[in-house]
Amino acid sequence: MTKVAFIGLGVMGYPMAGHLKKAGHDVTVYNRTAAKAEKWRGEYGGATAPSPREAVQGAEIAFSCVGNDDDLRAVVLGDDGIFAGLGSGAIFVDHTTASANVARELYGIGKDKGTPVIDAPVSGGQAGAENGVLTVMCGGDRAPFERAQPVIDCYARACTLIGPAGAGQLTKMVNQICIAGLVQGLAEGMNFGIKAGLDMDLVIDVISKGAAQSWQMDNRAKTMCEGEFDFGFAVDWMRKDLAISLDEARQNGARLPVAALVDQFYAQVQARGGNRWDTSSLMHLLMND
Ligand SMILES: NC(=O)c1ccc[n+]([C@@H]2O[C@H](COP(=O)([O-])OP(=O)(O)OC[C@H]3O[C@@H](n4cnc5c(N)ncnc54)[C@H](OP(=O)(O)O)[C@@H]3O)[C@@H](O)[C@H]2O)c1
């Protein structure tokens, strides 16, 4: 049993912290909206705290999963932040999808105060978090990674150290860049099939056994064809992730023509009120032009 703290009980953090508790760890949670933390305690047991600083006191590992770079700084730095409460030698693992720059910044501040920091963004969505089968991409030093990995394993099916601080976030960017073009291709294929008058259930069934198969096809093609987008990974989050990726590409010189175009398509989805729709809502633009 490990004494841990979890900061940020959103769509992802809530079930992840729940897996930690169910695995037998001693869990204290903090959430900005306290009612969510109380709900979590009612469901899983464990303890709540009124600030990140108090939540992490005595913890061997502190986890966070909040929104973006600014949110991350808000819960880590300052008088009531994670770094103010975490004892020397305790590890900080951040599951937020954020920039590689903020990951390196927090790693540097942590190093000065004896707190190893692992950037550990996840893939697998709400279902992956609820079912405890997330993919976790890590950046940081090997020794703390090896201490944290067995604990992370209670909500992961894969957890890999990719490289130094920031490498986890860079890997998540690769993931999102791959997904952006793939989802647009899937939407175009589905829309083409509908316009051609094909039975799309039969089409999806046969082509998903061939070279076009993907997680997106297995999980999103049918709901795309039905025009259902009110679930899943929000367009607002995808735009945040693509902004981070495009910014990083400006620094490293990588060309991202398709990701940049798809980002603009997502801006159009937002303009239609689809901020919280699933990323498969690129189909909405094709079906409703
Ligand atoms: N949802 C997915 O499918 C998915 C998949 C992979 C990765 N991610 C990434 O995982 C992270 C969390 O996503 P999510 O879907 O769980 O988001 P969410 O449901 O919006 O939850 C965000 C959490 O962060 C807290 N938070 C945000 N800003 C804060 C601040 N300034 N100070 C303190 N707490 C703050 C929120 O507290 P309140 O409850 O008070 O608002 C909430 O607990 C994001 O970086 C996202 O890109 C999400």
The ligand as a Gaussian input file, in Angstrom:
#p B3LYP/6-31G(d) Opt

LIG

0 1
 N      -11.471000      13.449000     -21.263000
 C      -10.694000      12.683000     -22.012000
 O      -11.175000      11.825000     -22.773000
 C       -9.186000      12.842000     -21.949000
 C       -8.381000      11.862000     -22.555000
 C       -6.994000      11.989000     -22.483000
 C       -6.427000      13.074000     -21.839000
 N       -7.239000      14.034000     -21.281000
 C       -6.592000      15.178000     -20.620000
 O       -6.708000      15.006000     -19.223000
 C       -6.844000      16.275000     -18.587000
 C       -8.133000      16.308000     -17.780000
 O       -9.224000      16.037000     -18.654000
 P      -10.714000      15.803000     -18.087000
 O      -11.513000      15.319000     -19.240000
 O      -10.667000      15.000000     -16.837000
 O      -11.122000      17.315000     -17.750000
 P      -12.333000      17.857000     -16.851000
 O      -13.413000      16.839000     -16.731000
 O      -12.682000      19.204000     -17.392000
 O      -11.657000      18.015000     -15.413000
 C      -10.644000      18.951000     -15.166000
 C      -10.259000      18.861000     -13.705000
 O       -9.245000      19.825000     -13.431000
 C       -9.679000      20.704000     -12.393000
 N       -9.144000      22.031000     -12.663000
 C       -9.121000      22.682000     -13.850000
 N       -8.530000      23.878000     -13.729000
 C       -8.173000      23.985000     -12.432000
 C       -7.519000      25.006000     -11.690000
 N       -7.112000      26.141000     -12.268000
 N       -7.324000      24.795000     -10.378000
 C       -7.728000      23.640000      -9.793000
 N       -8.352000      22.641000     -10.440000
 C       -8.574000      22.817000     -11.746000
 C      -11.185000      20.667000     -12.466000
 O      -11.754000      21.077000     -11.228000
 P      -13.326000      21.504000     -11.150000
 O      -14.074000      20.223000     -10.929000
 O      -13.405000      22.432000     -10.007000
 O      -13.669000      22.173000     -12.460000
 C      -11.409000      19.183000     -12.754000
 O      -11.254000      18.397000     -11.592000
 C       -6.796000      17.331000     -19.718000
 O       -5.496000      17.820000     -19.845000
 C       -7.213000      16.533000     -20.947000
 O       -6.689000      17.074000     -22.153000
 C       -8.601000      13.933000     -21.312000

